[in-house]
Amino acid sequence: MDVAQELVSVMTARLPGVHLRTYEERRAVQTIRRACSSFTNGESKTLWIWSVAAGLREIELAKGAETVINEKYALEKALADFVASDKNLVLIITDPQGIFAKEFYLSWIKRALYAARGTGKMVILTGGECKLPPEIGDQMHVLTFPLPTKADLEKYISTLAKSYVDKLGMKIESEVIPALAQACTGLSMDEAKSVVALAVAKFGTLDAQAVKLALAEKKQIVAREGVLQYEDPQAGM
């Protein structure tokens, strides 16, 4: 599923809300920005993002540069501005699980969704497998942001490898990149980046040792996230 295209369809239908289930906020925001940029239904979109840590910001659609609107904005203020604005706003609210526990914030989200219906505005909640409260569930279109494919990881790791070659002058075995990407499948981009950085720090290069390290790190991540058993893909080969 192309999440950007699905978001464009939701925007075209003028649905008021989306819950984008993801643990990769950075990639998810890039995808939302791409959807807003490619929306060609006679309306230009304005993209805002709110988080507890950084307040309210506007994301420039062409290049992704962020402009701080107010770094100390409370959520209710951001939602009030969203409701009052005459722009075709898309407002991203990150990590909403803690927000759902507070009736005050939930009532503001309900108000924003009600105001957005049929207008072209949209509220997008990004976060993991949090459960939507029934008060807003019928207003939210649910999408799941997929983990990167092997091809995505191979392209990303190749870019990382090139940066290490350029900055540190190290030699990297090009043939190890596909194997390393395969070892990192099931990880997020950020987790794969951490594996690559750790391999470079430990071994000074990316080679067969990095592939073994990636498998070991993935085993730890799987165990940490509560999966009962990890199967080594090398077993039985």
ZAKOL-617242 format. One record per residue (C-alpha): residue number from 1; residue in three letters; x, y, z. Coordinates in steps of 0.05 Angstrom, whole numbers. Layout:
! ZAKOL-617242
+-----+---------+--------+--------+--------+
| num | residuo |     c1 |     c2 |     c3 |
+-----+---------+--------+--------+--------+
| NUM |     Ala |      X |      Y |      Z |
...
+-----+---------+--------+--------+--------+
This chain:
! ZAKOL-617242
+-----+---------+--------+--------+--------+
| num | residuo |     c1 |     c2 |     c3 |
+-----+---------+--------+--------+--------+
|   1 |     Met |      0 |      0 |      0 |
|   2 |     Asp |     25 |     69 |    -18 |
|   3 |     Val |      9 |    108 |     45 |
|   4 |     Ala |     19 |    176 |     11 |
|   5 |     Gln |    -31 |    159 |    -43 |
|   6 |     Glu |    -80 |    132 |      8 |
|   7 |     Leu |    -74 |    198 |     46 |
|   8 |     Val |    -88 |    237 |    -18 |
|   9 |     Ser |   -151 |    195 |    -27 |
|  10 |     Val |   -173 |    210 |     44 |
|  11 |     Met |   -159 |    284 |     32 |
|  12 |     Thr |   -200 |    282 |    -32 |
|  13 |     Ala |   -258 |    250 |      6 |
|  14 |     Arg |   -252 |    307 |     58 |
|  15 |     Leu |   -250 |    260 |    117 |
|  16 |     Pro |   -235 |    297 |    181 |
|  17 |     Gly |   -185 |    251 |    214 |
|  18 |     Val |   -132 |    197 |    204 |
|  19 |     His |    -97 |    153 |    255 |
|  20 |     Leu |    -30 |    135 |    223 |
|  21 |     Arg |     -3 |     77 |    264 |
|  22 |     Thr |     73 |     80 |    263 |
|  23 |     Tyr |    135 |     79 |    305 |
|  24 |     Glu |    174 |    119 |    253 |
|  25 |     Glu |    152 |    191 |    263 |
|  26 |     Arg |    205 |    220 |    216 |
|  27 |     Arg |    187 |    177 |    156 |
|  28 |     Ala |    113 |    184 |    171 |
|  29 |     Val |    117 |    260 |    171 |
|  30 |     Gln |    156 |    259 |    106 |
|  31 |     Thr |    101 |    216 |     75 |
|  32 |     Ile |     46 |    263 |    100 |
|  33 |     Arg |     85 |    322 |     71 |
|  34 |     Arg |     91 |    286 |      5 |
|  35 |     Ala |     16 |    273 |      5 |
|  36 |     Cys |      0 |    346 |     19 |
|  37 |     Ser |     48 |    368 |    -36 |
|  38 |     Ser |     17 |    321 |    -88 |
|  39 |     Phe |    -55 |    338 |    -70 |
|  40 |     Thr |    -82 |    370 |   -134 |
|  41 |     Asn |   -156 |    381 |   -121 |
|  42 |     Gly |   -156 |    456 |   -130 |
|  43 |     Glu |   -134 |    468 |    -58 |
|  44 |     Ser |    -66 |    481 |    -29 |
|  45 |     Lys |    -52 |    448 |     38 |
|  46 |     Thr |    -17 |    479 |     98 |
|  47 |     Leu |     18 |    429 |    144 |
|  48 |     Trp |     25 |    439 |    219 |
|  49 |     Ile |     54 |    391 |    270 |
|  50 |     Trp |     46 |    392 |    345 |
|  51 |     Ser |     85 |    354 |    397 |
|  52 |     Val |     93 |    359 |    472 |
|  53 |     Ala |    168 |    371 |    465 |
|  54 |     Ala |    169 |    423 |    409 |
|  55 |     Gly |    101 |    457 |    410 |
|  56 |     Leu |     69 |    479 |    344 |
|  57 |     Arg |    108 |    484 |    279 |
|  58 |     Glu |     93 |    493 |    206 |
|  59 |     Ile |    126 |    447 |    156 |
|  60 |     Glu |    143 |    477 |     88 |
|  61 |     Leu |    117 |    428 |     36 |
|  62 |     Ala |    170 |    434 |    -18 |
|  63 |     Lys |    233 |    421 |     24 |
|  64 |     Gly |    207 |    403 |     93 |
|  65 |     Ala |    237 |    462 |    130 |
|  66 |     Glu |    202 |    475 |    196 |
|  67 |     Thr |    182 |    543 |    223 |
|  68 |     Val |    165 |    549 |    297 |
|  69 |     Ile |     96 |    579 |    308 |
|  70 |     Asn |    100 |    573 |    383 |
|  71 |     Glu |    146 |    523 |    418 |
|  72 |     Lys |    106 |    529 |    483 |
|  73 |     Tyr |     36 |    520 |    453 |
|  74 |     Ala |     -9 |    474 |    493 |
|  75 |     Leu |    -49 |    425 |    451 |
|  76 |     Glu |   -115 |    461 |    463 |
|  77 |     Lys |    -86 |    525 |    436 |
|  78 |     Ala |    -61 |    490 |    373 |
|  79 |     Leu |   -129 |    458 |    363 |
|  80 |     Ala |   -165 |    525 |    375 |
|  81 |     Asp |   -121 |    557 |    321 |
|  82 |     Phe |   -135 |    498 |    275 |
|  83 |     Val |   -210 |    507 |    284 |
|  84 |     Ala |   -207 |    582 |    274 |
|  85 |     Ser |   -161 |    582 |    213 |
|  86 |     Asp |   -190 |    592 |    143 |
|  87 |     Lys |   -132 |    553 |    112 |
|  88 |     Asn |   -137 |    481 |     88 |
|  89 |     Leu |    -97 |    456 |    147 |
|  90 |     Val |    -70 |    387 |    161 |
|  91 |     Leu |    -50 |    383 |    234 |
|  92 |     Ile |     -5 |    325 |    257 |
|  93 |     Ile |     -9 |    308 |    331 |
|  94 |     Thr |     46 |    261 |    352 |
|  95 |     Asp |     42 |    206 |    405 |
|  96 |     Pro |    -31 |    217 |    425 |
|  97 |     Gln |    -37 |    160 |    475 |
|  98 |     Gly |    -24 |    203 |    536 |
|  99 |     Ile |    -73 |    255 |    508 |
| 100 |     Phe |   -129 |    205 |    503 |
| 101 |     Ala |   -127 |    194 |    579 |
| 102 |     Lys |   -147 |    266 |    591 |
| 103 |     Glu |   -220 |    284 |    577 |
| 104 |     Phe |   -202 |    357 |    568 |
| 105 |     Tyr |   -155 |    343 |    509 |
| 106 |     Leu |   -201 |    291 |    481 |
| 107 |     Ser |   -258 |    341 |    479 |
| 108 |     Trp |   -214 |    389 |    440 |
| 109 |     Ile |   -196 |    335 |    389 |
| 110 |     Lys |   -270 |    319 |    381 |
| 111 |     Arg |   -285 |    393 |    370 |
| 112 |     Ala |   -230 |    398 |    317 |
| 113 |     Leu |   -254 |    336 |    281 |
| 114 |     Tyr |   -325 |    362 |    281 |
| 115 |     Ala |   -301 |    429 |    253 |
| 116 |     Ala |   -259 |    395 |    199 |
| 117 |     Arg |   -315 |    352 |    170 |
| 118 |     Gly |   -325 |    368 |     96 |
| 119 |     Thr |   -279 |    428 |     97 |
| 120 |     Gly |   -213 |    399 |     71 |
| 121 |     Lys |   -180 |    406 |    139 |
| 122 |     Met |   -153 |    343 |    172 |
| 123 |     Val |   -125 |    320 |    239 |
| 124 |     Ile |    -73 |    264 |    235 |
| 125 |     Leu |    -54 |    226 |    297 |
| 126 |     Thr |     13 |    190 |    291 |
| 127 |     Gly |     36 |    137 |    340 |
| 128 |     Gly |     41 |     63 |    354 |
| 129 |     Glu |    -14 |     13 |    367 |
| 130 |     Cys |    -54 |     58 |    413 |
| 131 |     Lys |   -128 |     46 |    419 |
| 132 |     Leu |   -173 |    101 |    393 |
| 133 |     Pro |   -226 |    124 |    444 |
| 134 |     Pro |   -297 |    108 |    420 |
| 135 |     Glu |   -313 |    183 |    424 |
| 136 |     Ile |   -270 |    196 |    362 |
| 137 |     Gly |   -263 |    126 |    331 |
| 138 |     Asp |   -318 |    137 |    280 |
| 139 |     Gln |   -285 |    201 |    256 |
| 140 |     Met |   -216 |    169 |    244 |
| 141 |     His |   -192 |    132 |    182 |
| 142 |     Val |   -139 |     83 |    206 |
| 143 |     Leu |    -76 |     70 |    165 |
| 144 |     Thr |    -15 |     29 |    183 |
| 145 |     Phe |     53 |     56 |    162 |
| 146 |     Pro |     94 |     -3 |    138 |
| 147 |     Leu |    165 |    -18 |    160 |
| 148 |     Pro |    217 |     -6 |    105 |
| 149 |     Thr |    226 |    -60 |     53 |
| 150 |     Lys |    293 |    -93 |     38 |
| 151 |     Ala |    299 |    -47 |    -22 |
| 152 |     Asp |    285 |     14 |     22 |
| 153 |     Leu |    338 |     -8 |     72 |
| 154 |     Glu |    389 |    -24 |     18 |
| 155 |     Lys |    382 |     45 |    -11 |
| 156 |     Tyr |    385 |     78 |     57 |
| 157 |     Ile |    445 |     37 |     81 |
| 158 |     Ser |    481 |     52 |     15 |
| 159 |     Thr |    471 |    127 |     29 |
| 160 |     Leu |    497 |    118 |    100 |
| 161 |     Ala |    557 |     79 |     75 |
| 162 |     Lys |    574 |    132 |     24 |
| 163 |     Ser |    573 |    185 |     79 |
| 164 |     Tyr |    621 |    145 |    121 |
| 165 |     Val |    667 |    136 |     61 |
| 166 |     Asp |    665 |    210 |     45 |
| 167 |     Lys |    675 |    234 |    117 |
| 168 |     Leu |    722 |    180 |    145 |
| 169 |     Gly |    755 |    153 |     83 |
| 170 |     Met |    740 |     82 |    104 |
| 171 |     Lys |    734 |     25 |     55 |
| 172 |     Ile |    668 |    -12 |     53 |
| 173 |     Glu |    654 |    -77 |     17 |
| 174 |     Ser |    598 |    -59 |    -31 |
| 175 |     Glu |    574 |   -131 |    -35 |
| 176 |     Val |    558 |   -131 |     40 |
| 177 |     Ile |    504 |    -77 |     32 |
| 178 |     Pro |    449 |   -124 |      6 |
| 179 |     Ala |    466 |   -175 |     60 |
| 180 |     Leu |    464 |   -121 |    114 |
| 181 |     Ala |    397 |    -96 |     87 |
| 182 |     Gln |    369 |   -166 |     90 |
| 183 |     Ala |    394 |   -174 |    162 |
| 184 |     Cys |    360 |   -108 |    180 |
| 185 |     Thr |    291 |   -126 |    151 |
| 186 |     Gly |    238 |   -119 |    204 |
| 187 |     Leu |    274 |    -59 |    235 |
| 188 |     Ser |    256 |     14 |    228 |
| 189 |     Met |    301 |     62 |    190 |
| 190 |     Asp |    325 |     92 |    255 |
| 191 |     Glu |    340 |     23 |    284 |
| 192 |     Ala |    378 |      4 |    220 |
| 193 |     Lys |    417 |     69 |    224 |
| 194 |     Ser |    437 |     52 |    296 |
| 195 |     Val |    461 |    -17 |    274 |
| 196 |     Val |    504 |     14 |    219 |
| 197 |     Ala |    533 |     66 |    266 |
| 198 |     Leu |    549 |     12 |    318 |
| 199 |     Ala |    582 |    -32 |    266 |
| 200 |     Val |    626 |     26 |    242 |
| 201 |     Ala |    645 |     43 |    313 |
| 202 |     Lys |    663 |    -29 |    331 |
| 203 |     Phe |    695 |    -53 |    267 |
| 204 |     Gly |    715 |     10 |    229 |
| 205 |     Thr |    679 |    -14 |    167 |
| 206 |     Leu |    617 |    -51 |    141 |
| 207 |     Asp |    633 |   -123 |    127 |
| 208 |     Ala |    609 |   -193 |    145 |
| 209 |     Gln |    618 |   -176 |    219 |
| 210 |     Ala |    566 |   -120 |    210 |
| 211 |     Val |    516 |   -170 |    183 |
| 212 |     Lys |    525 |   -215 |    244 |
| 213 |     Leu |    519 |   -154 |    289 |
| 214 |     Ala |    454 |   -133 |    255 |
| 215 |     Leu |    424 |   -202 |    268 |
| 216 |     Ala |    445 |   -199 |    341 |
| 217 |     Glu |    417 |   -129 |    350 |
| 218 |     Lys |    352 |   -150 |    317 |
| 219 |     Lys |    346 |   -208 |    364 |
| 220 |     Gln |    352 |   -160 |    423 |
| 221 |     Ile |    300 |   -113 |    394 |
| 222 |     Val |    252 |   -170 |    382 |
| 223 |     Ala |    261 |   -194 |    454 |
| 224 |     Arg |    253 |   -123 |    481 |
| 225 |     Glu |    188 |   -113 |    444 |
| 226 |     Gly |    157 |   -176 |    474 |
| 227 |     Val |    161 |   -227 |    418 |
| 228 |     Leu |    166 |   -296 |    451 |
| 229 |     Gln |    219 |   -327 |    406 |
| 230 |     Tyr |    269 |   -303 |    355 |
| 231 |     Glu |    289 |   -350 |    298 |
| 232 |     Asp |    358 |   -341 |    270 |
| 233 |     Pro |    350 |   -338 |    194 |
| 234 |     Gln |    416 |   -375 |    187 |
| 235 |     Ala |    390 |   -435 |    225 |
| 236 |     Gly |    383 |   -498 |    184 |
| 237 |     Met |    420 |   -469 |    124 |
+-----+---------+--------+--------+--------+
